[in-house]
Amino acid sequence: MPPATKHDPYAALRVLDFRRYVTARALFSIATQIQGVVVSWQIFKLTNDPLALGLIGLAEAIPSITVSLYAGHVADSVRRKNIVVPAVVVLFLCAVTLWWLAHPLQQALLEQGRVHLDAVNATIVWPLYLVIFVSGIARGFMGPALFSFMPQLLPERSLLANAITWSSTTWQASAVIGPAIGGLLLHRSIEFAYGVDTVMEGLALLFFISIAGRELPPIEGERLSLGESILSGVKFIFSNQLVLAALSLDMFAVLFGGAVALLPFFASNILHGGPDAFGYLRAAPAVGSVLMAVWLTFSPLKEGAGRKLLWAVAGFGAATIAFALSTNLYLSLFLLFLTGVFDSVSVIVRSTLVHTYTPEYMKGRVSAVNNIFIGSSNEIGSFESGATAKLMGTVPSVVFGGIMTLVVVGFTAWRADQLRNLQEGAEKK
């Protein structure tokens, strides 16, 4: 019997182009996290309306969902790098625009009360939503291309699970650093914070450009028409109960259970903190996520992945309910930390399942559906949080979301027997 192969937790990082990819993604993620913190804080201070915070997510989700299926077709028809780089260029220009809109003169006029609220909405708030809308289009194209480009950077398939974990760990680490930096930069000025965001997105663009392009994988079977190609990703997912259950579970958990969009309200009105407290609250889930992701990098899931996924999403819902009821900053930080721990398990299991069970030539289209399920559910969940907070109050709306997450877990555990009985860490096809 041959000796067991020793697990190398750094295997994917030994590949140069993957290191460039991870660096680019880290810079880009930190920049967008800073941008998200600053935009939400700015809009909340301008409007003092939780619904306005929810509209941020809606402004990004609508264009992203609209282009997603076509973007998936493009990602399987055009070299993926040729999509990623233009999308990052557009997002970089959006960051430049946000920086320009935060000109000190506009802020000075606002602080001195010399601008009527309607004029503020016309000259500052609505242009912010417009920039977010444009960025949603770019993200809609970038998501499927980036998802399907990453496996092409690996010289062998055996590195995929390790690469997914490192990619998730890097993103989560960026999500820890970004909100904390964003909260600190707000003490300097909104304009300065947007300036840092712009510089980091520019650096990310340079790293993406430095990655060597890859040919598209060969198409298996007959070449499909545009309409058939666009819908093939949807058909594939709905024909695979395991992938469908994992995506649905994550989507509804994010849709109902997220409280991130309302954190400016909790930080200011319930926990009585400033922008620094808001930054810490934004970072707390990511701290939990990155620590769990690092743990899974060195101790990957081997058995009972399906049941662990269900328990993790249930824990996410329970921690969300407890956070909504907390009035202590430190307890709230700990509970948000737990939501990140539980969410990290869900993200890694879901990503591994989708990558493992999807043919290379279809990954763009399947990722597009994944983007609709998961990526856009973050933004729609933000709108749902803002809308329900407007209707039933902020705390009851978050409690309601946590309860609905637990309901979704129960329904999925009942109906999705393949996920419930999944024993392995989804590392083999």
C-alpha positions as CSV (number, residue, x, y, z in Angstrom):
1,M,0.0,0.0,0.0
2,P,1.6,3.4,-1.1
3,P,2.1,6.0,1.7
4,A,-0.6,8.7,2.0
5,T,0.2,11.9,0.1
6,K,0.9,14.7,2.5
7,H,-1.6,17.6,2.2
8,D,0.2,20.8,0.9
9,P,-1.9,23.8,2.1
10,Y,0.2,26.2,-0.1
11,A,0.0,24.1,-3.3
12,A,-2.0,26.6,-5.4
13,L,0.0,29.6,-4.2
14,R,3.1,28.1,-5.8
15,V,1.6,28.9,-9.2
16,L,2.7,32.4,-10.3
17,D,-0.4,33.4,-12.2
18,F,-2.6,32.2,-9.4
19,R,-0.6,34.4,-7.0
20,R,-1.1,37.3,-9.3
21,Y,-4.8,36.5,-9.4
22,V,-5.1,36.3,-5.6
23,T,-3.2,39.6,-5.2
24,A,-5.4,41.4,-7.8
25,R,-8.5,40.0,-6.1
26,A,-7.3,41.1,-2.7
27,L,-6.6,44.6,-3.8
28,F,-9.9,44.9,-5.7
29,S,-11.9,43.4,-2.7
30,I,-10.3,45.8,-0.2
31,A,-11.0,48.7,-2.5
32,T,-14.7,47.7,-3.1
33,Q,-15.2,47.1,0.7
34,I,-13.8,50.6,1.4
35,Q,-16.1,51.9,-1.3
36,G,-19.1,50.1,0.2
37,V,-18.5,51.5,3.6
38,V,-18.1,55.0,2.4
39,V,-21.1,55.0,0.1
40,S,-23.5,53.6,2.7
41,W,-22.2,55.9,5.4
42,Q,-22.5,58.9,3.1
43,I,-26.0,58.1,1.9
44,F,-27.2,57.3,5.4
45,K,-25.9,60.7,6.7
46,L,-27.4,62.5,3.8
47,T,-30.9,60.8,4.1
48,N,-31.1,59.2,7.6
49,D,-33.3,56.6,5.9
50,P,-32.8,52.8,6.2
51,L,-34.7,52.4,2.9
52,A,-32.0,54.6,1.2
53,L,-29.5,52.0,2.3
54,G,-31.5,49.2,0.8
55,L,-31.7,51.1,-2.5
56,I,-27.9,50.8,-2.7
57,G,-28.2,47.1,-3.1
58,L,-31.1,47.3,-5.5
59,A,-29.2,49.8,-7.7
60,E,-26.4,47.3,-8.1
61,A,-28.6,44.1,-8.3
62,I,-30.9,45.2,-11.1
63,P,-28.2,45.7,-13.8
64,S,-26.2,42.7,-12.6
65,I,-29.1,40.3,-12.8
66,T,-30.2,41.8,-16.2
67,V,-26.8,41.1,-17.9
68,S,-25.8,37.9,-16.0
69,L,-27.1,35.2,-18.3
70,Y,-25.7,36.9,-21.4
71,A,-22.5,37.6,-19.5
72,G,-22.2,33.9,-18.8
73,H,-22.6,33.1,-22.5
74,V,-19.9,35.7,-23.3
75,A,-17.5,34.2,-20.7
76,D,-17.8,30.8,-22.5
77,S,-17.3,32.4,-25.9
78,V,-14.5,34.9,-25.4
79,R,-11.2,34.7,-23.6
80,R,-12.0,35.3,-20.0
81,K,-9.1,37.8,-19.4
82,N,-10.5,39.9,-22.3
83,I,-13.7,40.3,-20.2
84,V,-12.1,40.7,-16.8
85,V,-9.8,43.6,-17.7
86,P,-12.4,45.9,-19.4
87,A,-14.8,45.2,-16.5
88,V,-12.2,46.3,-14.0
89,V,-11.5,49.4,-16.1
90,V,-15.1,50.4,-15.9
91,L,-15.1,49.8,-12.1
92,F,-12.0,51.9,-11.8
93,L,-13.7,54.7,-13.6
94,C,-16.7,54.4,-11.3
95,A,-14.3,54.8,-8.3
96,V,-12.8,57.9,-10.0
97,T,-16.4,59.3,-10.4
98,L,-17.2,58.7,-6.7
99,W,-14.0,60.5,-5.7
100,W,-15.0,63.4,-8.0
101,L,-18.5,63.6,-6.5
102,A,-17.1,63.9,-3.0
103,H,-15.4,67.2,-3.8
104,P,-14.8,69.3,-0.6
105,L,-16.9,72.2,-1.9
106,Q,-20.0,70.0,-2.0
107,Q,-19.3,68.7,1.5
108,A,-18.7,72.2,2.8
109,L,-21.9,73.5,1.3
110,L,-23.8,70.5,2.8
111,E,-22.3,71.0,6.3
112,Q,-23.1,74.7,6.3
113,G,-26.7,74.0,5.4
114,R,-26.6,76.2,2.3
115,V,-28.1,73.4,0.1
116,H,-31.7,72.4,0.2
117,L,-32.3,68.7,0.8
118,D,-33.9,68.3,-2.7
119,A,-30.8,69.8,-4.3
120,V,-28.6,67.5,-2.3
121,N,-30.6,64.5,-3.6
122,A,-30.4,65.8,-7.1
123,T,-26.7,66.7,-7.1
124,I,-25.1,64.1,-4.8
125,V,-27.4,61.2,-3.8
126,W,-28.9,60.2,-7.1
127,P,-25.6,60.4,-9.0
128,L,-24.2,58.0,-6.4
129,Y,-27.0,55.5,-7.2
130,L,-26.2,56.0,-10.9
131,V,-22.5,55.2,-10.4
132,I,-23.6,52.1,-8.5
133,F,-25.9,51.1,-11.3
134,V,-23.1,51.3,-13.9
135,S,-20.8,49.3,-11.6
136,G,-23.5,46.6,-11.4
137,I,-23.3,46.1,-15.1
138,A,-19.5,45.7,-15.0
139,R,-19.8,43.3,-12.0
140,G,-22.4,41.3,-13.9
141,F,-19.9,40.6,-16.7
142,M,-16.9,40.3,-14.4
143,G,-18.3,37.6,-12.1
144,P,-18.8,34.8,-14.6
145,A,-15.5,35.6,-16.3
146,L,-13.5,35.7,-13.1
147,F,-15.1,32.5,-11.8
148,S,-14.3,30.5,-14.9
149,F,-10.9,32.1,-15.4
150,M,-9.4,31.0,-12.0
151,P,-9.4,27.2,-12.7
152,Q,-7.6,27.9,-16.0
153,L,-4.6,29.3,-14.1
154,L,-4.0,26.0,-12.4
155,P,-1.7,23.4,-14.1
156,E,-3.6,20.5,-12.7
157,R,-7.2,19.8,-11.4
158,S,-5.9,18.4,-8.1
159,L,-5.1,22.0,-7.1
160,L,-8.7,23.2,-7.5
161,A,-10.0,22.6,-4.0
162,N,-6.9,24.3,-2.5
163,A,-7.2,27.2,-4.9
164,I,-10.9,27.7,-4.0
165,T,-10.1,27.8,-0.3
166,W,-7.2,30.3,-0.8
167,S,-9.4,32.4,-3.1
168,S,-12.1,32.5,-0.4
169,T,-9.6,33.1,2.4
170,T,-8.1,36.0,0.5
171,W,-11.4,37.6,-0.2
172,Q,-12.5,37.2,3.4
173,A,-9.3,38.7,4.7
174,S,-9.8,41.6,2.3
175,A,-13.3,41.9,3.7
176,V,-11.8,42.2,7.2
177,I,-9.3,44.9,6.2
178,G,-11.5,46.9,3.9
179,P,-14.3,47.9,6.2
180,A,-11.9,48.7,9.1
181,I,-9.8,50.9,6.7
182,G,-13.0,52.4,5.4
183,G,-14.2,53.4,8.8
184,L,-10.8,54.9,9.7
185,L,-10.5,56.8,6.4
186,L,-13.9,58.4,7.0
187,H,-12.3,60.2,9.9
188,R,-10.0,61.9,7.4
189,S,-12.6,62.7,4.8
190,I,-15.0,61.1,2.4
191,E,-13.0,62.4,-0.6
192,F,-9.7,60.9,0.8
193,A,-11.4,57.5,1.4
194,Y,-12.6,57.4,-2.2
195,G,-9.1,58.4,-3.3
196,V,-7.6,55.4,-1.6
197,D,-10.3,53.2,-3.1
198,T,-9.4,54.5,-6.6
199,V,-5.7,53.9,-6.2
200,M,-6.2,50.3,-5.0
201,E,-8.5,49.5,-7.9
202,G,-5.9,50.9,-10.3
203,L,-3.3,48.6,-8.7
204,A,-5.7,45.6,-9.0
205,L,-6.1,46.4,-12.7
206,L,-2.4,46.3,-13.3
207,F,-2.2,42.8,-11.6
208,F,-5.1,41.5,-13.7
209,I,-3.3,42.7,-16.8
210,S,-0.1,40.9,-15.8
211,I,-1.8,37.5,-15.8
212,A,-1.2,35.6,-19.0
213,G,-4.4,35.0,-21.1
214,R,-5.7,31.5,-21.6
215,E,-7.5,29.9,-24.6
216,L,-11.1,28.8,-24.1
217,P,-11.6,25.1,-23.2
218,P,-12.9,23.0,-26.1
219,I,-16.7,22.8,-26.5
220,E,-18.2,19.4,-25.9
221,G,-21.2,18.4,-28.1
222,E,-23.0,20.5,-30.6
223,R,-22.6,24.3,-30.8
224,L,-25.7,25.9,-29.3
225,S,-27.6,28.9,-30.6
226,L,-27.4,32.1,-28.5
227,G,-30.7,31.5,-26.8
228,E,-29.9,27.9,-26.0
229,S,-26.4,28.8,-24.8
230,I,-27.8,31.5,-22.5
231,L,-30.4,29.1,-20.9
232,S,-28.0,26.1,-20.8
233,G,-26.5,27.2,-17.4
234,V,-30.0,27.4,-15.9
235,K,-30.9,23.9,-17.2
236,F,-27.7,22.4,-15.9
237,I,-28.2,23.7,-12.4
238,F,-31.9,22.7,-12.2
239,S,-31.0,19.2,-13.4
240,N,-28.4,18.8,-10.5
241,Q,-30.2,18.6,-7.2
242,L,-26.9,18.8,-5.2
243,V,-25.8,22.1,-6.8
244,L,-29.3,23.5,-6.8
245,A,-29.8,22.8,-3.1
246,A,-26.5,24.4,-2.1
247,L,-27.2,27.5,-4.2
248,S,-30.8,27.8,-3.0
249,L,-29.8,27.4,0.6
250,D,-27.1,30.1,0.4
251,M,-29.3,32.4,-1.7
252,F,-32.2,32.5,0.7
253,A,-29.9,32.7,3.7
254,V,-28.3,35.8,2.2
255,L,-31.6,37.2,1.0
256,F,-33.3,37.0,4.4
257,G,-30.5,36.7,7.0
258,G,-28.2,39.5,6.1
259,A,-28.1,42.6,8.4
260,V,-25.1,44.2,6.7
261,A,-27.1,46.8,4.8
262,L,-28.6,48.1,8.1
263,L,-25.3,48.3,10.0
264,P,-25.1,52.2,9.7
265,F,-28.4,52.3,11.6
266,F,-27.3,49.8,14.2
267,A,-24.0,51.5,14.7
268,S,-25.4,55.0,15.0
269,N,-28.9,54.6,16.5
270,I,-28.8,51.4,18.6
271,L,-25.1,51.0,19.6
272,H,-24.5,54.8,19.7
273,G,-21.2,54.6,17.8
274,G,-19.5,56.6,15.0
275,P,-17.9,55.6,11.7
276,D,-15.2,53.6,13.5
277,A,-17.8,51.4,15.2
278,F,-19.5,51.0,11.9
279,G,-16.2,49.9,10.3
280,Y,-15.7,47.4,13.1
281,L,-19.2,46.0,12.7
282,R,-18.7,45.7,8.9
283,A,-15.4,43.9,9.5
284,A,-16.6,41.5,12.2
285,P,-18.3,38.9,9.9
286,A,-15.2,38.9,7.7
287,V,-12.9,38.2,10.7
288,G,-14.9,35.1,11.5
289,S,-15.0,34.1,7.8
290,V,-11.3,34.4,7.3
291,L,-10.4,32.5,10.4
292,M,-12.7,29.7,9.5
293,A,-11.4,29.7,5.9
294,V,-7.8,29.5,7.2
295,W,-8.8,26.6,9.4
296,L,-10.5,24.8,6.4
297,T,-7.3,25.4,4.3
298,F,-5.3,23.3,6.7
299,S,-8.1,21.0,7.8
300,P,-10.4,20.6,4.8
301,L,-13.9,19.1,5.2
302,K,-13.7,15.3,4.7
303,E,-16.9,13.9,5.9
304,G,-20.5,15.0,6.3
305,A,-20.1,18.2,4.2
306,G,-23.8,18.4,3.4
307,R,-25.0,18.2,7.1
308,K,-22.2,20.6,8.1
309,L,-23.5,23.0,5.5
310,L,-27.0,22.8,6.8
311,W,-25.9,23.3,10.4
312,A,-23.7,26.3,9.4
313,V,-26.5,28.1,7.7
314,A,-28.8,27.4,10.7
315,G,-26.1,28.9,12.9
316,F,-26.0,31.9,10.6
317,G,-29.7,32.5,11.1
318,A,-29.6,32.1,14.9
319,A,-26.6,34.5,15.2
320,T,-28.4,37.0,13.1
321,I,-31.5,36.9,15.4
322,A,-29.3,37.4,18.5
323,F,-27.5,40.3,16.8
324,A,-30.7,42.1,16.1
325,L,-31.6,41.9,19.8
326,S,-28.2,43.0,21.2
327,T,-27.7,46.5,22.5
328,N,-24.0,45.9,23.5
329,L,-21.3,46.8,21.0
330,Y,-19.0,43.9,22.0
331,L,-21.7,41.3,22.0
332,S,-22.9,42.6,18.6
333,L,-19.3,42.3,17.3
334,F,-19.1,38.7,18.6
335,L,-22.4,37.7,17.0
336,L,-21.5,39.2,13.7
337,F,-18.2,37.3,14.0
338,L,-20.2,34.1,14.3
339,T,-22.2,34.9,11.2
340,G,-18.9,35.1,9.3
341,V,-17.7,31.7,10.8
342,F,-20.9,30.0,9.6
343,D,-21.0,31.8,6.3
344,S,-17.4,30.7,5.4
345,V,-18.4,27.0,5.6
346,S,-21.3,27.7,3.2
347,V,-19.2,29.7,0.7
348,I,-16.4,27.1,0.5
349,V,-18.8,24.1,0.2
350,R,-20.9,25.8,-2.4
351,S,-18.0,27.0,-4.5
352,T,-16.3,23.6,-4.4
353,L,-19.5,21.9,-5.4
354,V,-20.1,24.2,-8.4
355,H,-16.5,24.0,-9.6
356,T,-16.4,20.3,-9.2
357,Y,-19.6,19.3,-10.9
358,T,-19.5,21.9,-13.7
359,P,-17.7,21.1,-17.0
360,E,-15.0,23.7,-17.9
361,Y,-16.6,24.8,-21.1
362,M,-19.9,25.7,-19.2
363,K,-18.4,27.4,-16.2
364,G,-19.2,30.9,-17.4
365,R,-22.9,30.2,-17.9
366,V,-23.2,28.2,-14.7
367,S,-21.4,31.0,-12.8
368,A,-23.8,33.5,-14.3
369,V,-26.7,31.6,-12.7
370,N,-24.7,31.3,-9.5
371,N,-24.3,35.1,-9.6
372,I,-28.0,35.5,-9.9
373,F,-28.5,33.1,-7.0
374,I,-25.8,34.4,-4.7
375,G,-24.1,37.6,-5.9
376,S,-27.3,39.5,-6.6
377,S,-29.0,38.1,-3.6
378,N,-26.6,40.1,-1.4
379,E,-27.8,43.3,-3.1
380,I,-31.5,42.3,-3.2
381,G,-31.1,41.2,0.4
382,S,-29.9,44.7,1.2
383,F,-33.0,46.1,-0.4
384,E,-35.2,43.6,1.4
385,S,-33.6,44.6,4.7
386,G,-34.1,48.3,4.0
387,A,-37.7,47.8,2.8
388,T,-38.7,45.5,5.8
389,A,-37.0,47.9,8.2
390,K,-39.1,50.7,6.8
391,L,-42.3,48.6,7.2
392,M,-41.8,46.9,10.5
393,G,-38.8,48.6,12.2
394,T,-35.1,47.8,11.9
395,V,-34.8,45.3,14.8
396,P,-38.0,43.3,13.9
397,S,-36.9,43.1,10.3
398,V,-33.6,41.5,11.1
399,V,-35.2,39.1,13.5
400,F,-37.7,38.2,10.8
401,G,-34.8,37.6,8.4
402,G,-33.1,35.3,10.8
403,I,-36.3,33.3,11.4
404,M,-36.8,32.9,7.6
405,T,-33.3,31.6,7.3
406,L,-34.0,28.8,9.8
407,V,-37.2,28.0,7.9
408,V,-35.2,27.7,4.6
409,V,-32.7,25.4,6.3
410,G,-35.5,23.1,7.6
411,F,-37.2,23.0,4.1
412,T,-33.9,22.2,2.4
413,A,-32.9,19.5,4.8
414,W,-36.3,17.9,4.2
415,R,-36.3,18.1,0.4
416,A,-32.7,17.8,-0.6
417,D,-31.7,14.3,0.4
418,Q,-28.5,14.3,-1.8
419,L,-27.2,17.4,0.0
420,R,-28.2,16.0,3.4
421,N,-26.5,12.8,2.7
422,L,-23.4,14.2,1.1
423,Q,-20.4,12.7,3.0
424,E,-17.3,13.9,1.2
425,G,-15.9,17.4,0.9
426,A,-16.9,17.5,-2.7
427,E,-13.3,17.2,-3.9
428,K,-13.9,14.6,-6.5
429,K,-16.2,14.4,-9.4
